[in-house]
């Protein structure tokens, strides 16, 4: 039981802007570096399996460079399909952010089931930036939303407005998490902010990715 499942988006179009998106590289690499350095193995899954497009491809970030030069990088080009995943094999699940997630994470029933099973098996569920879009429709076996009554955060409405994408994304993530019963926390735009509520860990933005990985590690080691 030393495996952690990272969830990546397959979606590459940024709404009707004509621009491209995908998963945000540092929101994968910074938690990955923390967890793999501690001896955990990371598998990658996406809504459809296969290739996952990258946003934020910055090799001036040494941790990004370390990942791109690792054997795990190839796995992002051929991710597992949800049908290939046995939730019992994983101690944690992490939803990597990036704007693409807003289109293909929320309504994927298979990912919802994997998430709820890992959580109810005693595993840790984490998500950073737009990654919590994968949490908005996850329900536990008691019929309650996973985030209901729990402290949570994500990319904020203010950050979305600053990026001028608040009318491009399908919904505002902060507002949706609140609608689902989440107790939303946030800091000023682009500041590191991690929220931990038992085995649910969420981070506000790319600046929060490394600290999120450290919090996941702390909980799974205990």
C-alpha positions, 0 to 999 in steps of 0.5 A: 500500500505505497501507491498514490493515484494522481488524476489529470484532465484530458481537456485541452480547449479553454472554452471558446477563447481559441486558447489551449489548456490542460493540467497545470504542470507544477500542480502535478510535479510539486506534490509528486516530488514530495511523495515519490521522494518519500518512497511512494509510487504514483499512478496517473488516471484521467477521465478517458485515459491516454494523453493528457495535455499540459499547461504551465510547461516551465522547465525553469522550475527545477522540480518540473525539470526533474519530473520531465526527465523522470520515467513518470513523465511518459505516463502522462502521455498514456494515463490509465482509464478509470476502468483499470483502477482498483481503489483498494490499491491506493492510500491517497488520490490527488486531483491535479489542477489546470483549467481543463479540469473544469470541463471533464472532472465534475461529471465523470461518474467513474472518478467520483466512485474511485474517489469515494471508495478511496476516501471511505477505505481510509485514504487521503483525498487531495486537490489543488487549484481547479482540481477540486472540480473533481470533488463537487459531485462526489457523494459518500455511501450515506448520500452526502457530498464529500465536501459537505460540512468540511473545510475546503478551498480552491482557485477563488472567484477573485482569482478567476475574475483576475484571469478574466475567465469567470465568464469562460469556465462552466461554473465558478469553483468556489461558488459550487463548493459552497453550494455543495456544503463546503466551508470555504476558506481562502487567502488573497489572490495567488497566496499559498493556502492549504486547508486540511479537514481530516483526510480531505486536503485542498490547496488554493492555487499553484503556489499551494502545490508543494505544501499540499504534498507535504500535508498529504505525506504527513497524514498518510505516514500517520 
